[in-house]
Amino acid sequence: MKKRHVPIRMCIICRKKAPKKELIRFVCIIENNKKKLIEDIKQTKPGRGFYVCSPKCKEKLNTFKGWLKKCKGVKN
């Protein structure tokens, strides 16, 4: 039997690589003309997504402003 491909993603805080299903996904949206990240629990929302690997990295996401640059061009 053939092994299935497992998508690998990287945490934007610590840059650790892990299977997509093990990471927490956030999606960039525009609300009241401000860019904002929302958690995508089902990992199905459209748009630019970012991944974090742990609750510790999730806390650091609040102060990490690198995602603003990566959300350039996002339109909702």
C-alpha positions as CSV (number, residue, x, y, z in Angstrom):
1,M,0.0,0.0,0.0
2,K,1.3,3.5,-0.9
3,K,1.9,6.0,1.8
4,R,-0.1,9.2,1.6
5,H,1.6,12.6,1.3
6,V,1.5,14.5,4.6
7,P,1.6,18.3,4.1
8,I,4.3,20.0,6.2
9,R,3.9,23.6,7.5
10,M,6.2,25.9,9.5
11,C,5.5,27.9,12.7
12,I,5.9,31.6,11.9
13,I,7.2,32.3,15.4
14,C,9.8,29.5,16.1
15,R,10.1,28.2,12.5
16,K,9.6,24.6,13.6
17,K,8.3,22.3,10.8
18,A,5.5,19.9,11.6
19,P,2.5,18.2,9.9
20,K,-0.3,20.6,9.1
21,K,-2.8,18.9,11.3
22,E,-0.5,19.3,14.4
23,L,-0.4,23.1,14.0
24,I,-2.8,25.9,14.8
25,R,-3.9,27.9,11.8
26,F,-4.7,31.7,11.7
27,V,-6.2,33.6,8.7
28,C,-5.6,37.2,7.9
29,I,-8.8,39.2,7.5
30,I,-9.7,42.9,7.1
31,E,-12.2,44.3,9.7
32,N,-12.9,48.0,9.9
33,N,-10.0,48.8,7.6
34,K,-7.6,47.0,9.9
35,K,-5.8,43.7,9.3
36,K,-6.6,41.1,11.9
37,L,-5.8,37.4,12.5
38,I,-8.5,35.0,13.5
39,E,-8.0,31.3,14.5
40,D,-9.1,28.8,11.9
41,I,-10.0,25.7,13.9
42,K,-11.2,23.6,11.0
43,Q,-8.4,24.9,8.7
44,T,-10.8,25.5,5.9
45,K,-11.2,29.3,5.8
46,P,-10.1,31.0,2.6
47,G,-7.3,33.5,2.6
48,R,-3.7,33.9,3.7
49,G,-3.0,31.4,6.5
50,F,-0.3,31.3,9.2
51,Y,0.6,28.5,11.5
52,V,1.9,28.3,15.1
53,C,3.0,25.2,16.8
54,S,2.2,25.6,20.5
55,P,0.2,27.7,23.0
56,K,3.6,29.4,23.9
57,C,4.0,30.5,20.2
58,K,0.4,31.5,20.1
59,E,1.0,33.9,23.0
60,K,4.0,35.4,21.1
61,L,1.8,35.9,18.0
62,N,0.1,38.9,19.8
63,T,3.4,40.8,19.8
64,F,4.8,39.5,16.5
65,K,4.1,42.0,13.7
66,G,5.7,40.1,10.8
67,W,2.3,38.8,9.8
68,L,1.2,42.3,8.8
69,K,3.8,42.4,6.0
70,K,2.7,38.9,4.8
71,C,-1.0,40.0,4.7
72,K,-0.2,42.6,2.0
73,G,-2.7,42.4,-0.7
74,V,-5.4,40.5,1.3
75,K,-8.9,41.6,0.4
76,N,-12.1,40.5,2.2
